[in-house]
Amino acid sequence: MRLLFTIALLFLSNFLFSQSDWDNLVTWEASYNEETSSIELEATIQKNWVIYSQHTPPDGPIPLEIEFEKEEGVEFVGKIQELDEPIKELSKMFDMEVIKFKDSASFSQAIKLSSDSAVIKGSVTFMTCDNEKCLPPKTVPFEVKI
């Protein structure tokens, strides 16, 4: 039932919200942190909107997903870490506890390099909601030159 509700919200919100507005709700920056040897992604989230954790429970909102393309000379070490403390709260819209971020969210993936330079490409897929509606998931590509 929750899944049908989520799908219905996504289709309805697509008609009510213009693409240009959607493009500005969440912006992403990707960078290499030499000190920690990690790729860092930072989301800036507009006021009154949220994105959901990669650890979001099933049957709820669509969880954040970060994917990296395989690159020769780059080894991805461990799992993607959420650097900011997420908010856990009961969502009336999904009738369950959700794990989300407001204002900003940072993520880190440790890497091991076997050369002095690399180009790491990937994408982040996320869904954003306010208190009344959710927008369809969006995938944003990124590229980090080391």
URHUSUL-V189070 format. One record per residue. PHI is phi in whole degrees, 0 to 359 (none if undefined). Layout:
phi: <PHI & PHI>
This chain:
phi: <none & 297 & 296 & 297 & 299 & 298 & 297 & 298 & 298 & 297 & 292 & 296 & 294 & 298 & 281 & 269 & 230 & 282 & 298 & 295 & 296 & 298 & 298 & 263 & 289 & 224 & 244 & 236 & 235 & 240 & 207 & 253 & 260 & 296 & 299 & 256 & 50 & 217 & 270 & 242 & 240 & 233 & 259 & 251 & 248 & 297 & 306 & 76 & 244 & 222 & 238 & 253 & 297 & 291 & 257 & 296 & 295 & 300 & 69 & 245 & 296 & 287 & 286 & 296 & 221 & 248 & 237 & 244 & 281 & 293 & 225 & 299 & 88 & 237 & 245 & 272 & 253 & 73 & 258 & 291 & 260 & 268 & 276 & 260 & 286 & 285 & 262 & 249 & 203 & 288 & 260 & 292 & 295 & 257 & 53 & 194 & 284 & 241 & 241 & 217 & 233 & 244 & 70 & 202 & 205 & 235 & 226 & 220 & 234 & 291 & 225 & 233 & 256 & 254 & 218 & 281 & 218 & 197 & 239 & 254 & 244 & 186 & 208 & 237 & 245 & 208 & 240 & 237 & 221 & 246 & 284 & 241 & 209 & 238 & 259 & 301 & 303 & 232 & 247 & 241 & 282 & 217 & 213 & 234 & 261 & 247>
